[in-house]
Amino acid sequence: MPLTLGAQNARISYARELLTKRGRDEHRAYAIEGATLLDEAVRSGAIVRELYVTDAAANEPAVASLDRSGVPTYLVGDRTFAKISDVETPTGILAVVDRDPAPLEAMFAKPGLVLLVADLSDPGNLGTLLRAAEAFGATGAIVGDLGVDPYHPKVVRAGMGAHFRLPIASGSPEGVAAAAQAAGAELVGLAAGGVALAGLNWPERTVLVVGHERHGLGRFEPICSTIAGIPMAPAAESLNAAVAGGIALYEAFRKRPFEAP
């Protein structure tokens, strides 16, 4: 049965800390909001540490099931819930989930396509890319260590459950280059003016590098052995990172010589 919390309770302060990268790093956890993401978390076997819900959401099936299974469940007022929520119109359901980033070396433990997002700053684009990576069979994703936190609430919402199923690591160009070389993986950067994407023969172990919205591949460009581009109509200047990366992920999925996981 849910335990009612007041606005000044220490658990509320803890939940608010998860709105910041520092808090997520310290507690090795992140927050998800809404029944849809909670259902995805349960279906995917993610570890839900605790739940914060309003009266209106307390009887949602996933909430009731987790409460019965022993997951600490806290009932909070609407105003208090708004303090721990990241959305403009809170859903009334917030779950705290274990954050379990993968070691960089684990990205190359088996053959496959790995997505590398090079210091992307837009959380919506990053989340969309993680969702596309899962959809098109990537074995994992690496996020540049100077980019947006992959567990930022907006990234998690845009990822639509990819965080629960796709191994995610963080790395610098030097770390990625060393791990890829040790595994015999080739790094393919996506940038305007590169060789036509459709003509690539994707190696069995490939890292697809998608760049920053404005700065391109940036500090990751020197570690790419191939630069590939997407042909466009003459009047078009560029595509945003999520669209370009999605096209490239699909092309790799369509042509690569190994089975998707």
N, C-alpha and C positions, 0 to 999 in steps of 0.2 A: 504494500500500500504506500502511495507516495507520501513523503514527509514534507510538510509545509515549511517554507523558509521565509524569513523576513528579509527586507531589503538590505539590512546591515550584516547579514550572515556571512561568515568567511567563505562559504562555498560560492557566493555571488562574486566576491572579489576574485576568487580563483577562476571562475568562468570568464570574467572580464579580462583577465590576463591573457587568455587565449586569443583575444582580438589582436594581440601584438606578436611579432616574430620572436621577441625576447621571451615572452611567456610560453609560446609554443616550444621553443628550444629548451627552456628550463624544465618544463613539465613533460616533454616528449609526448605531446598530445596536440590534437587540434579539434575544432568544433565543426559540426555539420548541422544544418538547419532544414527542417521540413520533413514531412512524412515520406516523400519520394526518396530523398537521400538516405533516410533512416532505413527504409525498406531495402535499398540497394546494399547498405552496410551489412544488414542482417543476412541477406541472401548471399553475400560474398564472404561471409565468415569474419568480417572485421571485428576487432575487440572493442566493444562499447563499454567504457568505464562507468559512465553515469548519464542520467537524463535530467533535463530541466523542462518542465511543461507548465502550461497554463491550464486553468479549469476546462477551457473549451477543447483542449487537445488531449486531455488525460485519458480519454477512452479510445484513442486511436489504436487499432489492432496491434501495431508493432510496439507501441508504448506499453500497452497492457501486458503483452507477451514478455517483454524484457523485464518489466516490473515483477511479474510472477516468477521469472527465472532468477531473481535475486540481484539484478542490476540496480544500484542505488538510484531512486527516482525522486526528484524534488518538485514540489508544486509551488509555483511562484505567481505573484500577481502580474497583471499585464504591464504595469509601469516598471516593475522590477525586471521583467523579461526583456523589455525594450533596452535596458542598460547592458545586457549581455549579448544582444542580437546585433548582427552586422547589416541587416536588411531594413529598408525603409518601412515596409509593412511586415512585421514579424509574423511567423507562422504559428508560434506557440510551442514549437518543439525544437529543442537544441540538445544534441548528443555530443559527448566528449569521446573521441576515438583515439586509440593508440596510434602514435606516429612512429612508423617503423621504416625509416629510409634505408635503402639498400647500399652496401658498400660498392664503390665504383667498380672494383674488379668483378663483382657479381654480374654486372651488365654483360660481360663477355664470357660467361660460364658455358654458354651453348651457342651454336650457330643461330643467326637471325639478324633482323634489322633492329637497330637501336636508334631512337630519336635523340638528338642532342639539340637543345634549345639554347642558343648562344646569348645569354644575358638579356633576355627579353624583359621589358619593363611593364608591359600591359598584362594585367592578370587575366582579363577575358580571353586574350589571344593565347596565353599559355594554357589555360584550362581547356580551350577548344582543341589545341594541338595534342594535349594528353588524351583527350577523348578520341581524336582521330587516330592517334598512335595505337590505342587499344583496338579500335574498330578495324584497322588494317594490319593487325597481326604483329605489331612490334613486340619484341621480347622485353623491352624496357625503355626508360627515358632518363636522360641526363639533363639536368638544368644547370646552366652556367652559374658559378657561385657569386657573381655580382648582379644577377638578375633578381626578379621578384621571387619571393618565397613561394615554393610550389604548394605550401599548405595555407597560403593566404585564403581567407574565406571566399573571395571572389573567384580565385582559381579553382577551389574545390567545387563551387556551384557550377562553374562552366565545364568542369571535368565530368559531371553527371555520373559519378561512380567509378571513374577510371582509377582514382586513387586507391580504391579498395582491391584492385586486381592487377594493376600495372606496376612492376617494380620501378621505383624512382630513386635516383641518386643525384648528388650534386658534385660538381668538379670544376677545376681550373683547366686551361688549355694544356698545361704541362702534365697534369694528372691524367687527363683523358688520353693524351698522345701516348703516354707510357703504357697505360692499360690496353689501349687498342693495339699498339705495336706488339705487346706480349702475346695478345690473342690472335694476331695476324688479321686484324680487321682494317678495312679501308674506310677513310673518312671522305664523304662526298658533301661538299658545301653547296648550298642553294643560293644563287645570286644572279642578277641580271648580267647578260653577256657571256654566260657560261655555255658549255656544250649543250646541245638539245637534250633535255631530260628523257625524251622518248627513245633516244638512241643508246642509252646506257645499258650495259650488261651488269646487273647488280651482283656483286660477289656474295658468296655464302655468308660472310660476316661483313656487314656494312653499318657504318654510322652515318645517318643522314643529319647534316648540320643545318639548322634553320636559324637565320639571323635576326638581329634587332630591327624594329620597325624603321628606324632612321639610319642607324649606323652599320647595318648589314652584319656580316659575319664578325667584324671587329677583330678582337684578339684571337679568335678561333680560326680565322682564315689561314694563317700560316701552317696550321697542322692538317689542313685538307689536302689530299692528294689529287682530287678532282673537283672542279667547280662546274656545276650544272645549272642551266637556266630553263625557264618556261617561256616558249615563244608566245608573243601577244600581238594584238593588232597594233599598228604603228602609232595610233593616237594615245594608247595606254602607256603610262609611265611605269607603274609598278602594281603589285598586289600586296595586300597586307600579309603579315607573317602567318596568320592562321590559314588563310586561303591558299597561299603558296605552299605551305607545309602540307596541307591536306591533299593538294593535287599530287605532290611528290610522294607522299606516303601511299596514296592509291596506286600510283604508277609502279612503285616498288612492289606493292602487294600483287599487282597484276603480272609482273614480269620475273620476279626473283625465283631462283631454281629450287627453293626449299619450302617445305610446308609451314604454314602459319601455326603458332602454338595453339 
